[in-house]
Structure formats: C-alpha cells, structure tokens
Amino acid sequence: MTSDTTSQNTPEEPLPDELALRLQARGVSALDEVALRRALERHAPTYTLFRLNPIAARKWKACYRIMLGERYLDCQSVAEAYARALLILLDNAKTAAEPPPLDNPTAP
C-alpha cells in the first residue's frame, strides 16, 4: 500500500485576496468551502469537480479542475474552484441582465 505524500490532511489554501474581494463586491459574504459550494449550486445547472492526480497536478500546476459548461478552471483548492466558477456565473448573469447598447443613443 502506498501513501499519498500530498496528504489529505494538509489544510486547504485560503482564497486569494483578489478573489475574496471580487466575491464580496458581488454580495457573497461567506467564503468558506461549504458556503461557496452551496452558492454555486444555487446558480449552476451542473458542474463537475476533479481532484487531479499527482502527474496532472505537476503538469498543470493545480490540484483541482472544475468543469462548468464548456469551460474549465484549474485551481489550487476546492474553495478556490467553487469561488472562480461562482464568479463566472455571477458575471454572466449580470451581463445577461444589462440591456444591449444602443447603436444610436440620440435616436428616438
């Protein structure tokens, strides 16, 4: 039996400050893994989270990959993956809610 040297007992990395600030600017105050997962599940129709094997983790310099529709994001922690996916969904929802720009704003 082999043991994983990237032990499952190591604590998750905290969210990068810029990521936490972007989430807070969009009204997401709870930044722990469970709260971010629940927020993501409220906004995402579906997603898939993978823990990368050691070879892939070294190649892509990430520990987790989250698939969201046709996109994927490589992240260092589960919380970061949930946060980045949630930001994409919130940004897409904001863009969809904004009216399209007018070609000629002075026209009646």
C-alpha positions as CSV (number, residue, x, y, z in Angstrom):
1,M,0.0,0.0,0.0
2,T,1.3,3.4,-0.9
3,S,0.6,6.7,0.8
4,D,-0.1,9.9,-0.9
5,T,2.6,12.5,0.0
6,T,0.3,15.3,-0.9
7,S,-1.6,14.3,2.2
8,Q,-5.3,14.7,2.5
9,N,-4.6,16.1,6.0
10,T,-2.9,19.3,4.7
11,P,-5.1,22.4,5.1
12,E,-6.6,24.0,2.1
13,E,-5.0,27.2,0.9
14,P,-7.0,30.3,1.7
15,L,-8.7,32.2,-1.1
16,P,-6.5,34.7,-2.8
17,D,-7.3,38.2,-1.6
18,E,-8.4,39.5,-5.0
19,L,-10.8,36.6,-5.3
20,A,-12.3,37.3,-1.9
21,L,-12.7,41.0,-2.7
22,R,-14.4,40.2,-6.0
23,L,-16.9,37.9,-4.3
24,Q,-17.7,40.4,-1.5
25,A,-18.3,43.1,-4.2
26,R,-21.0,40.8,-5.6
27,G,-22.6,40.2,-2.3
28,V,-21.1,36.9,-1.4
29,S,-20.0,37.2,2.3
30,A,-19.4,33.6,3.4
31,L,-16.1,32.5,1.9
32,D,-15.7,29.0,3.3
33,E,-15.8,25.9,1.1
34,V,-19.3,24.8,2.1
35,A,-20.9,28.2,1.7
36,L,-19.3,28.7,-1.7
37,R,-20.4,25.2,-2.9
38,R,-24.0,26.0,-1.8
39,A,-23.9,29.3,-3.6
40,L,-22.5,27.7,-6.7
41,E,-25.2,25.0,-6.6
42,R,-27.9,27.8,-6.5
43,H,-26.5,29.3,-9.7
44,A,-25.1,26.4,-11.7
45,P,-27.3,23.9,-13.5
46,T,-24.4,21.5,-13.3
47,Y,-20.7,21.3,-12.7
48,T,-18.0,18.7,-12.2
49,L,-15.1,18.9,-9.8
50,F,-12.0,16.7,-10.3
51,R,-9.1,16.2,-8.0
52,L,-6.1,16.0,-10.3
53,N,-3.7,13.1,-9.9
54,P,-0.1,14.0,-9.0
55,I,1.2,13.8,-12.6
56,A,-1.5,16.1,-13.9
57,A,-1.1,18.4,-10.9
58,R,2.5,18.9,-11.7
59,K,1.9,19.4,-15.4
60,W,-0.9,22.0,-14.9
61,K,0.4,23.4,-11.6
62,A,-3.1,22.9,-10.0
63,C,-4.7,20.4,-7.6
64,Y,-8.3,20.7,-8.8
65,R,-10.2,21.2,-12.1
66,I,-13.8,22.3,-12.2
67,M,-15.8,21.9,-15.4
68,L,-18.6,24.4,-15.9
69,G,-20.4,24.0,-19.1
70,E,-17.9,24.3,-21.9
71,R,-15.3,25.9,-19.6
72,Y,-12.8,24.5,-17.1
73,L,-10.8,26.2,-14.4
74,D,-7.6,24.8,-12.8
75,C,-7.3,25.8,-9.1
76,Q,-5.2,25.1,-6.0
77,S,-8.1,24.4,-3.6
78,V,-11.7,23.3,-3.7
79,A,-12.9,26.6,-2.3
80,E,-11.0,28.5,-5.0
81,A,-12.6,26.3,-7.7
82,Y,-16.1,27.0,-6.3
83,A,-15.3,30.7,-6.0
84,R,-14.0,31.1,-9.5
85,A,-16.9,29.2,-11.0
86,L,-19.4,31.2,-9.0
87,L,-17.8,34.5,-10.2
88,I,-18.2,33.4,-13.8
89,L,-21.8,32.6,-13.3
90,L,-22.5,35.9,-11.4
91,D,-20.7,37.9,-14.1
92,N,-22.7,36.1,-16.8
93,A,-25.9,36.8,-15.0
94,K,-25.0,40.5,-14.7
95,T,-24.1,40.7,-18.4
96,A,-27.4,39.0,-19.4
97,A,-29.4,41.4,-17.2
98,E,-27.9,44.5,-18.8
99,P,-29.7,45.9,-21.8
100,P,-27.8,45.8,-25.1
101,P,-26.1,49.1,-26.0
102,L,-27.9,51.3,-28.5
103,D,-26.3,51.9,-31.9
104,N,-27.5,55.5,-31.9
105,P,-28.3,56.7,-28.4
106,T,-29.7,60.0,-29.7
107,A,-32.4,58.4,-31.9
108,P,-36.0,58.4,-30.6
